[in-house]
Every structure is written in C-alpha cells, then in structure tokens.
Amino acid sequence: MLAATALVLLMTPGLALFYGGMVRTKSVLNMLMMSFVSIALVTVVWLLAGYSLAFGDDAGGGLIGGLDHLGMAGIGVGSVHGTVPTFLFATFQLTFAIVTAALISGAVADRAKFGAWLIFVPVWALLVYVPVAHWVWGPGGWIVENLKALDFAGGLPVEITSGASGLALCLVLGPRLGFKKDAMRPHNIPMVVMGAGLLWFGWFGFNAGSALGANGLAAAAFLNTLAAGCTGLLGWLFVEQKRDGHPTTLGAASGAVAGLVAITPACGVVGLVGALVVGLGAGVLCSYAVGWKFRLNYDDSLDVVGVHLVGGIVGTVLIGLFATSSMTGGREGLLYGGGLGQLGRQALAVVVVAAYAFLVTYGIGKAIDRLIGFRADEEHEQQGLDLTVHAESAYDHGVLGHGAPLSGTPKTPKVHA
C-alpha cells in the first residue's frame, strides 16, 4: 500500500506532462503549475476536513461523513482501516482526490486565471469530490449501501466527476481565442507520451492498490488494467486509421488513457475478457467523442469530457454486463446471468453523479467568476500565461551568438531559425 500510494501520487506529475505537451509553448508552465499546485491545495483540505467528511461515520442519509476526524483527530499510529494503517489509507485516498482535481484543468487550459484556480480547487474538492467519495466508498454511503452500484477504483468519484466538472467549467469560461479557427496543435508529442507512460505506470497503484492488500484481487486488477490500456490504445488507432488514414502517436497515448479510465471502476469486478472489451469500447468511443466539442461548440481544451467522462461512463455501465461472481463474490452482470438489475444500478449511479458534479461545479465556477473573474485577460491569453502570470518561459527561443565570446574562443556565428 505504501508503494501503491507513491504510484498514484506520481500520476499527477505524469498528468502535468501529458497536459503540458498538449498545449502550445506559451502556456506549458501554467499547465504544469495547475497540476502541481493541486497537490498542495487538496492535501491541506483533505487533512483538515476532507478525509473525515468522506470516510468518517455517516452523518445521515448516506450523503456525507461526520466531523470526528477533522484535522485527522482521533487517529493514531495504531489505528487501522481493515488491515491497513489508517494514516496510510487516508494518504492513499488523498492521492485520488489530488489527481481528480488536477484532471479538470485540461478542460480550461490556456485561459483560466491562476488565482481563480487556487480558489476553485479546494472548494471543488470539498463540495464535489468528498461527497461523491462518501457515496461510493464511505461507511453508509448511499451508492454502495442502498443503490448497490459497483465501482472498484473510482469511475464515479474520479472519472465521471472530473469529466462532468470539466464540461461545466469550460462552459463557464467560454472557448479559447481562436477556437475552431486556429490549429492549436500539441507542441511536444514526446512529452505527451512520457506523461501517458507515467500515468499508466501510476495506474497500477490506482487500481491494484484499491484491493488494499497484496493479494489475488490486486493481481487480477493489475492484469485487467494492463489489458484494457492495450485494447484502448488499439481501438483508438483503428478508428484513426479508418477515419483519417493515419494512426497517430497522440492517438496511441490518448487511447491508452481512455482504456485505463474505463477499466478503473471495473478492474476488480470483471474478468479478463470483460477488461479487454471495456478497454476496446472506450478506445473506439472516446476517439469519436473528442470531436463532439466542435459540433456542440464547447471548448474542452484537452478532451477531459471526451476521455474521462465518456470513458468513465463506458467502464461504469459495462460493469452491468460483465461483472462476474468470481471477482465480486456474488453479484453478476447481464452477460453472466445476473439480469438487468445491476445494469440499471450502474446507469443510475452515472446519471446522478454526473448531474451532481456538473451542477455544483457550474455554481462554483460562476461564483468565482463573479467574485474575481475566472477567465484570463484577453491580452494575457494572447501572449501566453507562462510569461504574463508566472514570468517564466518553458523554452529559450533566443538567437545563438549573443554576447562577447570567451577569451581565446572565436565568436559563434548567429543562427537564424
């Protein structure tokens, strides 16, 4: 569990590289900063109140936990959650909350005020992530206890909340300058692939670690995660080849992530065949979904909706088809003789969580927009947020040969791009 926790924390720097490579050079550092600052902001909020509200004893109705552990009160080095030290379990769950908040930044890349983001992240973590985490994983949570929907590693609290929240926030901010006119191509595909690789690496901690032990269930979740990432990659490339005539490197990275997103809720409840189908379905569907923004006119900059919301829906709903008693210990999906009941429960959970995350995030975004403005100034957006906000640039584009030569060294001739 210590190793799994470290792996999940690594996902946020991996996400920073994944997102950073997909934006233009003028906003790379801002994109990295939005992920890195989320680590600090969510950690403080989680330790003060988030853990208690998410995993404390239910305070009524299965909607939110109690206040017994504010500031981690009442938890000592001998406290355990099942067989896991409570401090370790709380930290493991913290890393989930961190990466979920950071995921949303991709929807508003290139145009959000950094100061507004600093307010948004802790408020969103408390009002959206924490309640949904309690519904799905907390003691007495209504989704796990009453609805009895299945979610092994976070399709609802992580993927669907981040995707629905990303959609809400990009509607609050509006499209980037030049949306549907300028190309806005990724500036560094190798960086994207490196980020995707780190995400995939960390995802093994995310999914296998959710078994809360080094056991057969963790091993099955690990293998399912690998399998779905592979079929997601292949499915995306198949669509690109058929539709565009070119399988792209960006598509390979995106397809792998789509497969990993979809298998997250299902990795501990479906068999290997189910995992392969879940990953493939996500790779194919998400490759089409990323184009919906151009037809529906919402600027989801880095496809948080197309990958995380759609992929999360695919994985969560398909549990209702592929859940097997050999993994769940009892409940089965439609294709394994379980009937339509589990499928309906999965679909209802998706609708409720997506609607809640969208509406609350939209309200938070609008409130911050009225308070200090959420959208960056037009001049800052045009010049790039790296220089205007952080007074830095990711790359030195200066011309070689400036300045006096070293003693005894001939002056280097100027080189022009």
PELIN-V281260 format. One record per pair of residues at least 24 apart in sequence whose ideal C-beta (glycine too) atoms are under 7 Angstrom apart, sorted by the first residue. I is the first residue (numbers start at 1). J is the second residue. D is the distance in whole Angstrom. If there is no record, write none. Layout:
I,J,D
I,J,D
//
This chain:
1,84,5
1,88,5
1,92,6
1,209,6
1,212,7
2,88,7
3,205,7
4,92,7
4,205,4
4,208,7
4,209,3
5,88,7
5,91,5
5,92,5
5,95,6
5,205,7
7,201,7
7,202,5
7,204,6
7,205,3
8,92,7
8,95,4
8,96,7
8,99,7
8,202,6
8,205,5
8,206,5
8,209,7
9,95,5
10,198,6
10,201,7
10,202,5
11,99,5
11,199,6
11,202,4
11,203,7
11,206,7
12,38,7
12,39,6
12,98,5
12,99,5
12,102,5
13,198,7
14,195,5
14,198,3
14,199,4
14,202,6
15,99,6
15,102,5
15,103,7
15,195,7
15,199,6
17,191,5
17,194,5
17,195,3
17,198,7
18,192,6
18,195,3
18,196,6
18,199,6
19,105,7
19,106,5
19,109,7
19,302,6
20,191,6
21,186,6
21,187,7
21,188,4
21,189,6
21,191,3
21,192,4
21,195,6
22,186,4
22,192,6
22,302,5
23,109,5
23,110,6
23,187,7
24,184,6
24,187,5
25,187,5
25,394,6
25,395,6
26,383,7
26,384,2
26,386,6
27,109,7
27,110,5
27,384,5
27,385,5
27,386,6
28,187,7
28,386,6
28,394,4
29,386,4
29,390,5
29,392,5
29,394,5
30,114,7
30,385,4
30,386,6
30,389,6
30,390,6
31,105,7
31,109,6
33,114,7
33,390,7
34,102,7
34,105,4
34,117,6
35,102,4
35,105,6
37,118,7
38,98,6
38,101,5
38,102,4
38,121,5
39,98,5
41,118,7
41,121,5
41,122,5
42,97,5
42,98,5
42,101,5
42,121,6
42,125,5
43,94,6
43,98,7
45,122,4
45,125,5
45,126,6
46,94,5
46,97,6
47,71,7
47,72,6
49,126,7
50,97,6
50,125,6
50,126,6
50,130,5
51,90,5
51,93,7
53,130,5
53,134,7
54,130,5
54,133,4
54,134,5
54,138,6
55,93,7
55,138,5
57,139,6
58,138,7
58,139,6
58,140,3
61,142,7
62,135,7
62,140,5
62,141,5
62,142,3
62,145,6
62,146,6
63,131,6
63,142,7
64,131,6
64,134,6
65,134,5
65,138,5
82,212,6
83,213,6
84,212,5
92,209,6
96,154,6
96,158,6
97,125,6
97,129,5
100,129,6
100,157,7
100,158,5
100,161,6
100,162,5
101,125,6
101,129,7
103,162,4
103,304,6
103,308,6
104,162,5
104,165,5
104,166,5
104,169,6
104,304,7
106,166,7
106,301,6
106,302,3
106,304,5
107,166,3
107,167,7
107,169,6
107,170,4
107,300,5
107,301,6
107,304,4
107,305,7
108,169,5
108,170,6
108,173,5
108,301,7
109,301,4
109,302,5
110,176,5
110,301,6
110,381,7
111,173,6
111,176,5
111,375,6
111,376,5
111,381,5
112,173,6
112,374,6
112,376,6
113,373,6
113,374,6
113,375,7
113,376,5
114,389,5
115,372,6
116,368,5
116,372,6
116,373,7
116,374,4
119,368,6
120,364,6
120,368,6
123,364,6
124,165,7
124,361,6
124,364,6
127,360,5
127,364,7
128,161,6
128,165,6
128,357,5
128,360,5
128,361,6
129,157,6
129,161,6
132,156,6
132,157,5
132,161,5
132,353,6
132,356,7
132,357,7
133,157,5
143,349,5
147,345,5
147,348,7
147,349,6
148,345,6
149,345,5
149,346,5
149,349,4
150,269,5
150,319,5
150,323,6
150,328,7
150,331,7
150,346,7
151,265,4
151,316,7
152,210,6
152,221,7
152,265,6
152,266,7
152,267,6
152,268,3
152,269,5
153,206,6
153,207,5
153,210,4
153,264,5
153,265,6
153,267,6
153,268,7
154,264,5
154,265,7
155,264,5
155,265,3
155,312,5
155,315,5
155,316,4
156,265,7
156,316,6
156,349,6
156,353,5
158,264,7
159,261,5
159,264,6
159,308,5
159,311,6
159,312,3
160,309,6
160,312,4
160,313,7
160,316,7
160,350,6
160,353,5
160,354,5
160,357,7
161,353,6
161,357,4
162,304,6
162,308,5
163,304,6
163,305,5
163,308,4
163,309,2
163,312,6
164,309,6
164,354,4
164,357,4
164,358,4
165,357,5
165,358,7
165,361,4
166,300,6
166,304,4
166,305,6
167,298,7
167,300,7
167,305,5
167,309,7
167,358,6
168,358,5
168,361,4
168,362,4
168,365,6
169,361,6
169,365,5
170,298,6
170,299,6
170,300,5
171,298,6
171,362,7
172,362,6
172,365,4
172,366,6
172,369,6
172,374,6
173,374,6
173,375,5
174,375,7
175,299,4
176,299,6
176,301,7
177,378,7
177,381,6
177,382,6
179,299,5
180,294,6
186,250,6
189,249,5
189,250,6
192,250,6
192,253,5
193,249,6
193,253,5
196,253,4
196,256,6
196,257,6
199,257,6
200,229,6
200,256,6
200,260,6
203,260,5
206,264,7
207,264,6
207,267,4
210,268,6
211,268,6
217,268,6
220,268,7
220,327,7
221,267,4
221,268,5
223,272,7
224,263,6
224,267,4
224,270,7
224,272,7
224,275,4
225,260,7
225,263,6
225,267,5
227,272,6
227,275,5
227,276,5
227,279,6
228,259,4
228,260,7
228,262,6
228,263,3
228,275,5
228,276,7
228,278,5
228,279,3
229,256,5
229,259,5
229,260,5
229,279,6
230,279,7
231,259,6
231,276,5
231,279,4
231,280,4
231,283,6
232,256,6
232,258,5
232,259,2
232,260,7
232,262,7
232,279,4
232,280,7
232,282,5
232,283,4
233,259,6
233,283,6
234,283,7
235,280,5
235,283,3
235,284,4
236,283,4
236,287,4
239,284,6
239,287,4
239,288,7
240,287,7
251,287,7
254,307,6
255,283,4
255,287,7
257,307,6
258,282,5
258,283,5
258,286,4
258,307,5
258,311,5
259,283,5
261,307,6
261,308,6
261,311,3
261,312,6
261,315,7
262,311,5
262,314,5
262,315,3
263,315,6
264,315,6
265,315,5
265,316,5
265,319,6
266,315,5
266,318,6
266,319,5
266,322,7
268,327,6
269,319,6
269,323,5
269,327,5
269,328,5
270,319,7
270,322,4
270,323,6
270,324,6
270,327,6
271,324,5
271,326,7
271,327,6
274,322,3
277,322,7
278,314,7
278,315,5
278,318,5
278,322,7
281,314,5
281,318,7
282,311,5
282,314,5
282,315,7
285,310,6
285,314,6
286,310,5
286,311,5
313,350,5
316,346,5
316,349,7
316,350,5
317,346,5
317,347,6
317,350,6
319,346,5
320,346,4
//
